[in-house]
Amino acid sequence: MSAAPIPSSPPLDAYWMPFTANQRFKSNPELFARADGMYYYRADGSSVLDGIAGLWCVNAGHRCAPVVRAIQQTADELDYAPSFQMGHPIVFEYADALVEAAPGDLSHVFFSNSGSEAVDTALKIALAYHRARNEGHRYRLVGRERDYHGVGFGGLSVSGISGHRRPYGPLLPGVLHLPHTYDRGRMAYSRGQPDWGAELADALQRLLLLHDPSTVAAVIVEPVAGSTGVLVPPKDYLPRLREICDRHGILLIFDEVITGFGRIDGMLSCEYFGVLPDLVVSAKGLTNGAVPMGATFVRRPIYDAFMQSGGSGIELPHGYTYSGHPLAAAAGLAALRHYQENRLFARAQALAPRWEALAHAMQGEPHVVDVRNIGLLAAVELAPIEGKPGQRAQQAHKACLKEGCLIRASGDTMLLSPPLIIEDAQMEQLFSTLAKVLRAA
């Protein structure tokens, strides 16, 4: 029996869409009917070149055959198995493969269902770790302005995007924030990591001295602040954060939901930046976006601190109904093998010089005030329309869609993060389309 076709114009009212201007969207919807490789396709058959890998997640391209097969086979054999006090072989095999590929002594992984859940998991592990070591006085968490750590109450509390936080009141107590790392006057049109700005990390030392470092449990940052506009860390900034955390016995958490799985270099970008965090948060490219999943990597001493009791009780009272779901684990394992066998973790660096040249050729185009890039990430920041922040980029986003390219708008910045399988002509198409749209605006 064949599946019923999906209507090209389904009723739209019942679905409350996430991070969407629902009324505006439903008055003029943009619907994709299928996807393959580098492209989305509308119901009328027209194609859209995917310049953002879905939502930073489809790193191996759409309908990746090994991932599709793994999901189909697993759904036919084991549709669900609980992870509380029991398990299934696929998730153990996947966890082992992940930690084998991870740098340093990131020796264990805790599965969840999204980046948001993986962040909250990391924050809870950090707090519980200090309590397990009789340091329960460490209750503070430090985030950073303009960083995005999902929408859970923990992640939202350490996030630094005011528009996401404002509707929900004060959120969690005891949370501090570092200043963001972007200074256009000193950094505009930097290629890769800016030369200036390592000293911005010293704000952490000042913050700790003000609030007492012995009360701080963890610092969490995105290595590259992605959703806010691809804010690339200054050279030596991240190592300096590591040094300050070590000096005060504070855990360092990297949120690699966007930067992981080949987006910059390697499975996790922390190695590229020369820093080994205590915990690393991952999602998105983990399963190539095919099944929701999050993962929180922890270093061995952290895991061991929970196992010191030697008893039979639950060491960490935390988890989700769908932690390590068979379909997600199968998709993740197939995706990991595909990345490795096809050397996709190295592809961003191979493409980076050409990608950088195309991105920075946008300098001088109408309304462009900055270009930022690292790995296979790029941001083209636009001057806002006076009195209408965000409108110029939204207009450019819509115009690019009409021209057959999906380029994401965030504030007044255009964001590009394509699947790692992109070819040179497709890279050229993305940037030339954006340039054409800006010239016509």
C-alpha positions in Angstrom: 0.0 0.0 0.0 1.6 3.3 -1.1 1.6 6.3 1.2 -1.0 9.0 0.5 0.6 12.1 -1.2 1.2 15.1 1.0 -1.1 17.9 -0.2 0.8 20.9 -1.7 -1.5 23.3 0.1 -2.5 21.8 3.4 -4.5 23.7 6.1 -2.1 25.9 8.0 -4.0 27.2 11.0 -3.6 24.4 13.6 0.2 24.3 13.6 1.8 26.9 15.9 5.2 27.3 14.2 8.4 27.8 16.2 10.5 30.9 15.9 8.1 32.1 13.1 6.0 35.2 12.5 3.0 32.8 12.1 0.5 35.3 10.7 3.0 36.6 8.1 4.1 33.2 7.1 0.6 31.7 6.7 -0.4 34.7 4.5 2.3 33.7 2.1 3.7 30.3 3.0 6.9 28.7 1.6 6.5 24.9 1.6 9.0 22.3 0.6 7.7 18.9 -0.6 10.9 16.9 -0.8 14.7 17.2 -0.7 17.7 15.5 -2.2 21.4 16.2 -2.0 22.0 20.0 -2.0 18.4 20.9 -2.9 14.9 21.3 -1.6 12.0 21.0 -4.1 8.6 22.6 -4.0 5.4 20.9 -5.0 5.6 22.5 -8.4 9.0 20.9 -8.9 11.1 24.0 -8.6 14.4 23.6 -6.8 16.0 25.6 -4.0 19.7 25.3 -3.3 20.2 24.8 0.4 22.7 27.3 1.7 22.1 26.6 5.4 22.0 22.8 5.6 18.4 22.8 6.6 19.0 24.6 9.9 22.7 24.0 10.3 22.2 20.3 10.5 22.1 18.4 7.2 25.9 18.3 6.9 26.0 15.3 4.6 23.3 16.5 2.3 19.6 15.6 2.1 18.4 11.9 1.8 21.8 10.6 2.7 21.4 7.0 1.6 23.1 5.1 4.4 21.2 7.2 7.0 17.9 6.6 5.3 18.6 2.8 5.1 19.5 2.7 8.8 16.3 4.4 9.8 14.2 2.2 7.7 15.8 -1.1 8.8 15.8 -0.1 12.5 12.1 1.0 12.4 11.3 -2.4 11.0 13.2 -4.2 13.7 13.1 -2.1 16.9 10.8 0.9 16.8 11.4 1.8 20.5 13.3 0.6 23.5 13.5 2.3 26.9 16.9 3.5 28.2 15.9 3.6 31.9 17.5 0.5 33.6 17.7 -1.3 30.2 18.9 -0.6 26.7 19.6 -1.9 23.2 22.8 -2.7 21.3 22.7 0.1 18.8 23.0 3.0 21.3 26.0 1.4 23.0 27.7 0.8 19.7 27.0 4.4 18.7 28.3 5.9 22.0 31.5 3.9 21.7 32.1 5.1 18.1 31.5 8.7 19.1 33.9 8.7 22.0 36.5 6.9 19.9 36.3 9.8 17.4 36.2 12.5 20.1 39.4 14.3 21.1 41.3 13.9 24.4 39.6 12.1 27.3 36.0 12.9 26.3 35.2 9.4 27.2 31.4 9.3 27.8 28.3 10.6 26.1 24.8 11.2 27.4 22.0 11.2 24.8 19.0 13.5 24.6 16.7 14.7 21.8 18.0 18.2 20.8 20.6 20.8 21.4 18.4 22.4 24.0 18.2 19.3 26.0 21.9 18.5 25.6 22.7 22.0 27.0 20.4 21.5 30.0 22.0 18.1 30.5 25.5 19.7 30.5 24.5 22.4 33.0 22.9 19.8 35.3 26.0 17.5 35.1 28.2 20.5 35.9 26.2 21.4 39.0 25.9 17.8 40.2 29.6 17.1 39.6 30.6 19.8 42.1 28.1 18.5 44.6 29.5 15.0 44.2 32.9 16.5 45.1 31.4 18.2 48.2 31.6 21.6 46.5 27.8 22.4 46.5 28.6 26.0 47.0 29.4 26.2 43.3 26.0 27.2 42.0 26.6 30.0 39.5 26.7 29.5 35.7 28.3 31.9 33.3 27.1 32.4 29.8 28.0 35.1 27.2 26.1 37.9 25.5 24.8 37.0 22.0 25.4 33.2 22.5 22.5 30.9 21.8 22.1 27.8 23.9 18.6 26.6 23.1 15.2 27.2 24.6 15.2 25.1 27.8 15.1 27.1 31.0 18.7 26.3 31.7 20.0 27.0 28.2 17.8 30.1 27.9 19.2 31.4 31.2 22.8 31.2 30.0 21.9 32.4 26.5 22.7 36.0 25.7 20.1 36.9 23.1 17.7 39.4 24.7 14.8 38.9 22.3 14.7 35.2 23.3 14.8 35.9 27.0 12.6 38.9 27.4 9.2 37.2 27.2 9.9 34.8 30.1 11.0 37.0 33.0 14.0 36.5 35.2 14.7 32.8 34.4 17.2 31.0 36.6 19.0 32.8 39.4 22.7 32.9 39.8 23.6 33.3 36.1 26.2 35.8 35.0 27.2 36.8 31.4 30.4 37.6 29.7 30.5 40.4 27.1 30.3 39.2 23.5 33.5 39.1 21.4 32.4 41.3 18.4 33.8 44.8 17.7 33.2 45.8 14.1 35.6 48.7 14.3 38.5 46.4 15.1 37.3 43.2 13.4 35.4 44.1 10.2 36.2 41.9 7.2 38.5 39.6 9.2 39.3 36.4 7.4 38.9 33.6 9.9 39.7 34.4 13.5 40.3 38.1 14.2 43.8 39.1 15.3 42.5 41.4 18.0 40.4 40.4 21.0 42.1 37.7 23.1 42.1 40.1 26.0 38.3 40.1 25.9 38.6 36.8 27.8 39.9 38.7 30.8 36.4 39.8 31.4 35.9 36.4 32.9 38.6 37.0 35.5 37.0 40.3 36.5 33.6 38.7 36.7 34.9 35.9 38.9 36.6 38.3 41.3 33.5 40.4 41.6 31.2 37.4 42.4 33.7 35.0 44.1 35.1 32.3 41.8 34.4 29.6 44.4 30.7 30.0 43.7 30.9 29.4 40.0 30.3 25.9 38.6 30.7 26.3 34.9 31.3 28.6 32.0 29.4 27.8 28.7 30.2 29.4 25.3 29.7 28.7 21.7 33.2 28.4 20.1 31.6 30.4 17.2 28.4 32.2 18.1 26.3 31.0 15.2 22.7 32.0 15.3 23.5 35.6 16.3 25.6 36.1 13.2 28.7 33.9 13.0 30.9 35.7 15.6 34.3 34.1 15.1 36.4 34.0 18.3 39.6 36.1 18.3 42.9 34.2 18.2 43.9 32.9 21.7 40.5 33.9 23.2 39.2 30.4 23.8 42.6 29.1 25.2 42.6 32.0 27.6 39.1 31.1 28.8 40.3 27.6 29.4 43.3 28.9 31.4 41.1 31.1 33.7 38.6 28.2 34.3 41.5 25.9 35.3 42.9 28.5 37.6 39.6 28.6 39.6 38.4 24.9 39.3 35.5 25.9 37.0 34.2 23.6 34.3 34.3 24.8 30.7 31.5 23.8 28.4 31.6 24.2 24.6 28.2 24.3 22.8 29.1 22.7 19.5 25.6 22.2 18.2 26.5 24.2 15.1 30.3 24.0 15.0 30.5 20.2 15.3 30.4 17.4 12.8 32.6 18.9 10.1 31.3 22.4 10.1 34.8 23.9 10.9 37.2 21.0 11.1 36.9 17.5 12.5 34.0 15.9 14.4 34.3 18.6 17.1 35.8 22.0 16.5 37.4 22.3 19.9 40.5 20.5 18.6 40.8 23.1 15.8 40.8 25.9 18.4 43.4 24.1 20.6 41.1 23.7 23.6 39.8 20.6 25.4 36.6 21.6 27.2 35.2 19.6 30.2 31.9 19.0 28.5 30.8 19.4 24.8 27.3 19.8 23.6 26.3 18.4 20.2 23.2 17.9 18.1 22.1 18.9 14.5 24.7 17.2 12.3 24.9 14.3 14.8 22.2 12.4 12.8 22.5 14.6 9.7 19.3 16.1 10.9 17.3 13.0 10.0 16.1 12.1 13.5 16.1 14.5 16.5 19.0 13.8 18.9 21.4 15.6 21.2 24.6 14.4 22.8 26.6 15.7 25.8 30.2 14.6 25.9 32.0 14.5 29.2 35.6 14.0 30.2 36.5 10.9 32.2 37.2 12.6 35.5 33.7 14.1 35.5 32.1 10.7 34.8 34.3 9.0 37.3 33.2 11.5 40.0 29.7 10.2 39.7 30.8 6.5 39.9 32.8 6.9 43.1 30.0 5.7 45.4 30.3 2.1 44.1 26.7 1.5 45.0 23.8 0.3 43.0 21.8 3.5 43.0 21.1 5.9 40.1 24.2 8.1 39.9 22.6 10.9 37.8 18.8 11.3 38.2 18.3 12.7 34.7 17.2 11.5 31.3 14.4 11.5 28.7 11.9 9.0 27.5 13.6 9.1 24.1 17.2 9.2 25.3 19.2 7.0 22.9 16.1 6.2 20.8 16.9 3.3 18.4 16.1 5.2 15.3 18.2 8.2 16.4 21.1 6.0 17.4 20.9 4.1 14.1 20.8 7.4 12.1 23.7 8.8 14.1 25.9 5.7 13.7 25.2 5.6 10.0 25.9 9.3 9.7 29.1 9.1 11.6 30.4 6.2 9.4 29.4 8.2 6.3 31.2 11.3 7.5 34.3 9.2 8.2 34.3 7.0 5.2 33.8 10.0 2.8 36.3 12.3 4.7 33.6 14.9 5.2 35.0 16.0 8.5 38.0 17.4 6.6 36.0 18.8 3.7 35.2 22.2 5.3 38.9 23.0 5.6 39.5 21.8 2.0 36.8 24.2 0.8 37.6 27.0 3.2 40.0 29.0 1.0 37.5 29.2 -1.9 34.6 29.8 0.4 36.4 32.6 2.2 37.3 34.3 -1.2 33.7 34.1 -2.4 32.4 35.4 1.0 34.8 38.4 1.1 34.0 39.3 -2.5 30.8 40.5 -1.0 32.7 43.5 0.5 31.6 46.6 -1.5 28.2 45.2 -2.5 25.3 47.4 -1.6 24.4 47.6 2.1 27.2 45.2 3.2 29.0 46.4 6.4 30.9 43.3 7.3 31.8 39.7 6.3 32.8 37.0 8.7 33.9 33.4 8.0 35.4 30.3 9.4 35.4 26.7 8.1 32.2 26.4 6.0 30.4 29.1 7.9 29.9 32.7 6.7 27.9 35.8 7.6 27.3 38.8 5.5 26.1 41.7 7.7 23.9 44.4 6.2 23.2 47.9 7.2 19.7 48.1 8.7 16.8 50.0 7.1 16.4 53.1 9.3 13.7 52.4 11.9 13.1 48.9 10.6 15.7 46.6 12.1 15.9 43.1 10.5 13.7 44.1 7.5 16.6 44.4 5.0 17.8 40.9 5.7 14.3 39.4 5.7 13.7 41.0 2.3 16.9 39.6 1.0 16.0 36.2 2.4 12.7 36.2 0.5 14.3 37.5 -2.7 17.0 34.8 -2.6 14.2 32.1 -2.2 12.6 33.5 -5.3 15.9 33.2 -7.1 16.2 29.5 -5.9 18.6 29.9 -2.9 18.0 29.3 0.7 20.1 31.8 2.7 19.1 32.4 6.4 18.4 35.8 7.8 19.2 36.6 11.5 18.6 40.2 12.5 20.2 42.1 9.6 22.8 39.4 8.9 22.7 36.8 6.1 24.0 33.4 7.3 25.4 30.7 5.1 26.2 27.1 6.3 25.7 24.7 3.4 25.9 20.9 3.4 29.6 19.8 3.3 29.0 18.1 -0.1 28.6 21.5 -1.8 30.5 22.0 -5.0 32.3 25.1 -6.3 29.6 26.1 -8.8 27.0 25.9 -6.0 29.1 28.0 -3.7 29.4 30.6 -6.5 25.6 30.5 -7.0 24.9 31.2 -3.3 27.0 34.3 -3.2 26.2 35.6 -6.7 22.5 35.3 -5.9 22.9 37.2 -2.7 24.9 39.9 -4.5 22.3 40.1 -7.3 19.5 40.5 -4.7 21.3 43.3 -2.8 22.0 45.2 -6.0 18.3 45.1 -6.9 17.1 46.1 -3.4 
